[in-house]
Amino acid sequence: MGVRGDARFVVVANRLPVDRRTNDDGSQGWAASPGGLVTALIPVMKEHGGIWVGWGGSADETIEPFAFDGFGVHPVPLSAEEVAEYYEGMSNTTFWPLYHDCVAHPEYHREWWESYMRVNERFAAAAAEVAAPGATVWVQDYQLQNVPELLREMRPDLRIGFFLHIPFPPSELFRQLPWRAQVIQGLLGADLIGFQEANSAHNFTSLSRMITSGRPRRGEIHLPDGRMVIARDYPISIDAQEMLNLSRSPQVREEAAQLRADLGDPEHIFLGVDRLDYTKGLRRRVRAFGELFTSGQLDPERNVYLQVATPTREKVAQYKALRSQLDEMVGRINSSVGRIGRSPIEYRHSSYPKTTLAAMYRAADVAVVTPLRDGMNLVAKEYIAAHDSDAGALVLSEFAGAAIQLKQAYLVNPYDLNGMKNQLLRASGDDLANHARRMRAMRKQVFTHDIEEWASNFLRDLGVTTERA
């Protein structure tokens, strides 16, 4: 299989689906990246002779296209300046907070936007180069919102889809963006635009009137050039069976048992697993647990709150500040209500392999997922899939997309501290029959609507047929 100009199916994403690894003989090679998106799309790539276009992850590095495990990989280079302006700047200091309800203040800089557009044009040019005549191209996420329009200008023969993995904001927030019309126009270059939830799709279709001056109907946006664009919700999910199989493996069972022992065999383990991000509501969550432990409503001798905060975007000032604040909060609470050898809050700022996360899910009595805003949040679904005991419980923010599917969770408003505390106590103290009823309903939802169904539904509507075993 060639890797240039003959791909019938092309994925365009900020990152490649592979990571570097050192082989046993000391040579450098590549391994598939972890994550549901890669897992879902690689079979489609192989089936349709696909190529994945993305950045290799290192600045100022040129990597030649190569074949990997039955599909093509086409790297796009980024300079150090572009990483700072396009990725850390426009993508993660402008779009990220703006699209998450401005829980942090977005910054607007012209030079970031100019860099963003240059990089989007480079990604579009790479996709145009590798795509076969009449091919299907699926563009992923907020870093590449202008690729659809740019690509359509280069290759009007292509079928183009776009999926946004984070929320799309309401008009009153999005209209802050100085380049709002350009972004809407960029997305309307796609034939099908997918969102995590119906509200996001509605927000976008309403804003599309800025460009079309027409009233969208049922997600159909009719453009002046005669094209019709569909905007619709496709809630993303996980490979639930893979997570369940992993959690039942002897290695994970043993690790889960050891984790409980290491934490002092508490009556309840409350678990949070999040990227260290201000949208995840970590400061409010830590404060809620601190008040519960200090008041004695949760006995610090019998309960442990285990919080994993995965490092991310460590060069961005807001993330550095958040890490410092959490370190200080956890230290103060533990010194106040803990004792030597027993900390009621076990805070781990680290990344863990999938097996260890599965062990944590299995060991936890209550998963606590309380973001201030989230497109979906797959940790909630991973916990449900991995925790095969009916005794588990999920405390979930109303403002996570997952709350739409997991209605049997103990739902909370993360801005309501007393309400969150009450739900934490309720989740840990509820009777087994209620836990079982809730967990069974959520497990059915997660296993019925998995990552493969998500990809198949989107690609079907885009006009790509896939074989599902």
N, C-alpha and C positions, 0 to 999 in steps of 0.2 A: 504493500500500500504506500503510495506517495504521501508526502505531507504538504504539498502545495497545489492549489488550484483545482483539486478534484473532490473536495469534501461536500457531501450532500447535506450534512448536518454540522453546524458550527456553534459552539458555545463561546461566548465572550464574557469574561469575568475579570475582576481586578486581579485576582491571583490565579496561578496555574493550579491544576488538580494534583500536582506532585511536589514532594519536598526532597531536598538533597539528603543522601545518607552515605555513610562510609561502609563499603563492602568488607567482607571478612579478609580479603587480600589487601586491604588498605586503599583500594581504588574508590573513586567517587561515583555514585550512581543515583538513581531516583526511586522513590517509593510513593505509592498513592497517599495523598493527604487524608487524614481522618475527617469525618463530617458527612452529614446526610446528603448534601447536594452532590458531592462527588460520587457517593455510593449509588445514588439514584440515576445519575446521568451517564456513568461509564458504560453500563450495558447498552444504552441507547447509542452512545458514541460508536461502540463496536458494531452494532447492528447496522448502522447507517453510514459507516465509513467516515466517522466524524473527526473533527479537529477542535482542540480547545485552545483559545487565544487568551493569554493572560500574562501578567507580570511575574517574573521569577522570584521576587522578594528582596533582591539586593540592588542597591543604587549603583549607577554607572557600570553596569555589567551587560554585555551582549552575549546572548546564548543562541546558538543556531537551532532552527527547528529540528525536532527529532520525533521518532516513533516510540510509543510506550504502550506495551500490553495491548496491542491491537487497535490503537487509535493515534492520531497525530497530536503533537504538542507544538504550539507556535508562540514562543516567548516574545513579549513586547518590552523593550528597554525603557527605564526611567532614570533620569539624572537625579542627583542628590537634591538639586533645587526643586525638581518636579515632585519628588517625594514630600518635600517640606510644604510646597504650595498646593499641589493638586490633591495629595493624599491627606497629610496631617492638617493642612489648612482648609481648603474648600470642602473636601469630603467630610472631615471629622470635626472641624471647628465651625463650619457654617451649616452644611446640610444635616449632619447628625443631630445637633441640639434643636435646630429649627423643626425637623420632622418628628422629634420627640417632645412636642408641645412646649418648646422653649424652656425646659426645666433647667437649662443653663443658657446663658445669653449667647446667641449666635454672633459671630463676627463677619463683617462684610468688607472684603478687600478686593479692589479691581485686579490687582496682579494675581491673586489666587484664582479668580474667575478666568483670566486669560490663560493661565497655566492649565486649568481644568479643561478648557476647550481644546488646547493644543494636544493634551494627552488623549482626550476623547476622539479627536480626529485621527490620532495615530492608531488607536484601537480599531476604529472603523476601517481605516486603510488596510490593516492587517487582516480583518475579517473579509473585506472585499477581495483581497489577494488570494485567500485560500478557498473561498466558497466556489463550488461548481455552479454552472448556469442553473437558475431556478432553485437553488438550495434554500434550506431553512436555517436561519440564524436566531439563536436565543441569547439575548443580552441580559446580564444579571446585575441588578442592584444600583444603589444611589451614586456610586462612583462613576457610572457610565450612562447617565440619563440622556445625554445628547448624542450618543452613538446611533440610536435608531434613525434619526433624521439625517445625520452625516452619512451613514451607510446607504440609506435609500437614495441620496443624491448621487453616490458613487455607483450603486448597483440597484437600479429600480426593478430588476428581475427577481430579487430575493423576497422570500417570505420571512418577515421579521417579527419576533416576539420579545417582550421585555417583562421581567418580573422584579418587583420591588420587595425586598425582604424586610424592610422596616415600615413603620406607619407612613401614610401620606397625610399632611396636616390640613386642617380646615382653612378656608379662604382667609380669614382674618389674621392668621399667622403667616401663611404662605405669601401673602401680598407684601410682607416686609421685604422679601427678596428683591434686590435691584434688578436681577436677571430673570424675573418670574416668567415673562412671556417667552424667553428663549428656552427655558427648561420645559415648559408645557409644549412648545413647538417641537423640541427635541424628542420628547416621549411620543408625540403623535406621529413620529416617523414609523412607529411600529404598527403592525396589523392587529396585534393582541397585546394588551397590557394587563398583567396580573398583579393583584394586591393580596395581602394577608387577610383582610376583612372587608366586609361590605361598606363600612363607613369610609374607609380609605378610597375605595373605588368611587363612591359617591362624591367625596371631596374633589377628586381629580376631574370627574366628568363635569361637575359644576364649574370648576376653574377653566375647563377647556373652552367655555364660552368666550373667554378672553381672546381666543384665536378664531373660533368658528362663527361666532355671533348667532349660532343656532342652539336650540334647546335639545340636549341629549335625551334619548329615550331608551330605557332599559339597558343602559350601558353602551348604546350605539352612538358613536360620535361621527357625524357626517361632515366631511371636510370640503372646502370650496373646490378642490381639485377632483371631487367625485369619489375619493376613497372613503371607506367606512372603517373606523377603528373601534374595536371592542375593548371595553374596560370592565373587568370582572374580578371577583374575589376567588382565590384558590388557596385555602389555608394549608400551609406547609406542615409536614409531620416528620416522623422518624421511621427508621427500620425497627419496628417494635419487636418482631420475632428475633432479630439479631441481638437486641438488648436483653430480651428474656433469656435466650440461650446462654449469653455471657454471664448473666447474674446467677444462673443455675450451675455454672461450671464449678468443679471442685476448688480451683484456685480462688475464685471470687467468694465462694462460701467460706473458705478458710480465712481469707482476708477480712471479710465482714465480721466474723467471730472475733478475730484478733483486734479489730478496731473497737468493738464494744468493750473488750477487756482493757485495751489501752486507755479508754475513756473512763474506766472505773466501773463498768457494768451499771450504767445509770438506769433509772426507771424509764426515762424517755430521752431519746436523742432527737433534737431538732436540727435539721440540715438545710443550709443554704449553699447553693453552688451558682456562682455568678462571675462574669467578667468584672473586673474592678472598674466600674463605669457609674457615673453619676445618675444615669437613668434607672439603675437597678434598685434604688431606694435603700441602699445599705445603711446609711446613717440613721434613718428612721427605724429600720429594723433592729439595729444594735441598741438604739435608745429604748425601744419597746422591751427588748429582753432585759436590758439593764434595770428598768423600772420593775419588771416582774421579779427579778432575782432580789433586788433591794427590798421590795415590799414583802417578800416571802411568799407571794402568790405562786411562784415557782421556787421550790426548794433547791438552792444551789448544790446541795449534797446529793440530790436524787435526779437532777436534770442537767443536761449539757446541750448547749447550742454550738454546733460545729459549723463554722462559716468558711467556705473555700472562696477566695477571691483571686481569680486567674489574672495575672499581669497582662496589661494591654495598653497600647498607645502611651508608653511610658515617657515619651518626649513631650507630650502635651501637658501644659501647665496645670489644667484643671484636674487631670488624673493624678499628677504628683501631689496636689493639694488634698485630694480625696484620700489617697493612701495615708498621708500624714495624719489627717483627722481621724481616720478609723483606728490607726495604731494607738492614738492618744485615748480615744473613747474606750477601746477594749481594755487597754492597760489600766485605766481608772476604775472601770467596773470590776475587773478581776482583783485588783488590789483592795477594793472596798468589801466585796462579799465572798471572795475566794479564800483559799488557804494554801499553804505550801503543798504541792503535789495534787492540788484539785482546783482547776480553773473552770468556772461555769461557762465561760465563752472560750472555745478553742478556735482561734483565728489563724488561718493558713493562707498566706499570700504566695501561692505557688500554682504551677500547672501539674496535672496528674494524668496518667494514661487512662484509657477507657476502662480497663479492668478495675483500677482503683476507684474510679467514679461509680462503677457498677456496684462495688462492694459498699461504698458509702450509701448509695440508694437502698441497698438491701438491708443495711444495718439501721437506717434511720426510721424512727417511728412516725415522725412528722416532717414532711418537706415544706420549706417556707420559701415561696416564690412571690415577692412583693415589689415588682418594679413600678416606678412612677408612670412609665409608658413603655410598651414593648409591642413590636409587630406581631410576634407570636409567643416566644419563649419555649424552647424545646426541652429545657431542663424539666419542666412540669410533666411533659409527656414521657421523658426518659425515666423519671421516677416511677410513674404509673406502670410502665412496661417492665422495669427491673424489679419492682417491689411486688413479688407474687403472693405476698401475705395479705389477707383481707383486713389485717389489723392496721394497715398503713393509713395515712391521712395526708391530704394536700391542702395547705393554706395558700391561696392564690389571689393575686391582685385583680381587681375588676378591670384594670387598665392594661392587662396583658391580652393579646389576641387569643391566647389559649383559653381564656375564661369563656369565650363564646362556645367552644366545644366541650369544656370540662365544667359544666354547670353544677356538678355534684361536689365540687371542691368547696372548702370553707372560704368563701369569697370575702375579700377585705378591700376597703379604701385605704391605701397606704398613707394618705394624708391625715387619716383619723387615727391617732395614736392609741386612744382608749379602745376604739373599735378593733384595732389590730390585736391589742393585748387580749381582749375578750375572745376573739376567734382563736388565738393561739391556745388559750386555756381550754376552750371548747373542743378544739381538735385533739388535744392530748387527753382530755378527760371523758370524751364521748364513749358510749358503750360499744361493744364489739359488733352488735347487730347493725348499728348505724354506720360504723366504719365499713363493714362488709358490703352493705347496700351501695354506699357511695363508690367504693373502690371497684366493685364489679361493673357498675355502669360506666365509669371512666375507662376501665380496662377495655371494655367492649368498643368504646369509641376510638381509642388509640390503635387497637389492633385492626379494626375495620377500615379506618381511614389512615393508611400509612404513607410513607414517603413515595412508594412506587405508584400508589393511586394518584397522589398529587402530580407527579411528573406526567403520568399517562393522561390525566384529565387535561392538563395544560397543553400538552403536545397534540392531543386529539383535536382540541379546539383550534390549534394553530395549523392543523392539517398534516400532522406527522403521525403515522401509524406505528405502534410499538407492540411487540409481542410480550404478553404477561404470562408467566408460568402459572 
